[in-house]
Amino acid sequence: MNHQKTIELGVQARELLASEAVKEAFLRMEEEQMRIIRDSSPESTQEREAAYLLLRSHRHLRDELEIMINRGKRAQSNLPSEPAPTTTRKKR
């Protein structure tokens, strides 16, 4: 993947994680899975395991977005800086 694509993905990931709607969705999903884990009966092993896997998936998605952000920042810092414009002096 080229530097520009990595930078663009990092920017998109940062915007996504900064979104109030996405923050709220993550919070609601995590709270629901924790409720299932906490309130399930001792016999509901499969239900708890499914909730736990979903909770891990949410966290994995967030981690992957953070990785994209960090890679984008590194790619941005590795870009060559713009050369200073050359000025020519007038001869007297």
Buried (B, 14 or more C-beta within 10 A) or exposed (E): EEBEEBBBBBBBBBEBBEEEEBEEEBEEBBEEBEEBBEEBEEEBEEBBEBBBEBBEEBEEEBEEBBEBBEBBBEBBEEEEEEEEEEEEEEEE
